[in-house]
Amino acid sequence: MTTLFEETELRVLICDHPVTRFGSSTAEENGLDGFYKFRVTSRNKRSGLEVAVHIRVYNFDVFSAQEQQPGGRVINTGDCCVFTARTTTPSEIIFKIDLLGHDGQLIGSCHLPGSDMSGPAEKVYVITAPDGQALSEIKVQTHAVHPWPGLKEYRSLGAQVWRRSGQAQICGHRGMGRTMEEKFSLVEMETQGSVAHPENTISAFKQAHELGLSAVEMDICVSGDGVPFVFHDFDADLSIQEESTGVVHSFTTAHLMHMTYQEIKVLRNLQQNRTGSSHSDAEIILSGWKCSFIKDDLPEDYKPFPKLQEVLEDTPQDIAFNVEVKFPMTYVTGVRESNTASADRETVVNNILDVVYKYGSDRKIIFSAFDPDICLLLRLKQHRYPVLIINYGPTEKYDLYAGLRCSSTEIAIAMALSENFQGINGHSNDYVDSPWLLTKMHEHGLILWVWGEDNNNPEHQRKLERLGVDYITTDRVDAAISLKG
């Protein structure tokens, strides 16, 4: 996969297989019971010239991109398949999808105009037989990936590579560990030093560096006016706590990705506000932040919502960052993480790249994201900083995200291989339960970064080290350092 400099890449992801929608007699008559071919071609509707189409199938057997052949490609039920074409005139391109039987006979076709493609969106097209009869439907996700305008200025920069060191490295989760979620008691967090250094703050990143961590993870959102800032959640819940009684009253929710950055900064000082005579002794709590975290005299390094620019400028250059790009996704249950994103994926990624390339200097940085399309944008739009896809397999702990690419660890690994990601940021239990996955990754040169609450358990950490994982993200930073040393 090469970086986009001037061309736009049009992508067509097959979301399901028409054979599952055909009647059984049609499937048997054409030999389609579990075995058939897709043939995808594209042409410029103005010039009539064909545009080369490449196909990727996310599996461990043949994962590299291959040019579409006239005879089509066998696609099995359950395969995750992507067709791509590159052009400088995306609105003039038309894709044609042919459905072929086992003997190569044309069963039906549909057309996808490039002018319909923008951000990733699922669409349904009717497959018609050569005689014009409607046979079935096919669901696809279309996506037009445009070049990042800023790349021309930096195209001479070399690519960074995160190589395996042979020993598991410790990564501080959000700096010194998360502090906004009540997963641990206050005593436990004080013991680990987390409370003194709130998560996702410059203070936490600096302290992690002081302790000698090799890498730190941070979460990046983008404000409504395009400013990348550090915070884990898309929304910030504001509550009022009465100092005399400790009673907490629900207040409001701040939708951060709809707010300007200046509006977001106001949240830092909300503890100065009072609600009036009914709660004159009350203080405002920002999400899970303790009131003591945001006192009037608290240094800037300890306050929430630092700009990504400030983090890159104000922390030592030898801190390596795993920059997780946040974008709200939908679960298989149909529930959406948040409805507050004011910008599309392309704008979010462009804004982040603008800052990272300008202020990142020679710092070691790796991008990561749960959203597969965010990962693709980060990989296609630039060549310097590698990309990890964050993933977890089926589990009782979390609902899966919607979409075939999020349905299993195996598909995530195959996607990383096919799309030239550096590796996987995966849930550690998936690899403890199925160590062959890590073996497969290392055979192909991928690195494995693991996350999960069990990583805070010293015995689990030892198990991960014996397996040969490359990076372990943990909340209990001090304990992990003591364990290693």
Secondary structure as UniProt FT lines:
FT   STRAND          8..14
FT   HELIX           18..20
FT   HELIX           24..29
FT   TURN            30..31
FT   STRAND          37..44
FT   TURN            45..47
FT   STRAND          50..51
FT   STRAND          54..57
FT   STRAND          66..67
FT   TURN            70..71
FT   STRAND          73..74
FT   TURN            77..78
FT   STRAND          81..87
FT   HELIX           90..92
FT   STRAND          93..100
FT   TURN            102..103
FT   STRAND          106..113
FT   HELIX           114..116
FT   STRAND          121..128
FT   TURN            130..131
FT   STRAND          134..145
FT   TURN            149..150
FT   HELIX           151..154
FT   TURN            155..156
FT   STRAND          169..172
FT   TURN            173..176
FT   TURN            182..183
FT   HELIX           186..192
FT   TURN            195..196
FT   TURN            199..200
FT   HELIX           202..210
FT   TURN            211..212
FT   STRAND          215..222
FT   TURN            224..225
FT   STRAND          228..230
FT   STRAND          235..242
FT   TURN            243..245
FT   STRAND          248..255
FT   HELIX           256..258
FT   HELIX           261..266
FT   HELIX           267..272
FT   HELIX           277..279
FT   TURN            280..281
FT   STRAND          282..286
FT   TURN            287..288
FT   HELIX           291..294
FT   TURN            296..297
FT   HELIX           300..302
FT   HELIX           308..314
FT   TURN            317..318
FT   STRAND          321..325
FT   STRAND          330..331
FT   TURN            332..333
FT   HELIX           345..359
FT   TURN            361..362
FT   STRAND          365..369
FT   HELIX           372..381
FT   STRAND          387..391
FT   HELIX           404..406
FT   HELIX           409..418
FT   TURN            419..420
FT   STRAND          423..427
FT   HELIX           428..433
FT   HELIX           436..443
FT   TURN            444..445
FT   STRAND          447..451
FT   HELIX           453..456
FT   HELIX           458..467
FT   STRAND          471..474
FT   HELIX           477..484
//
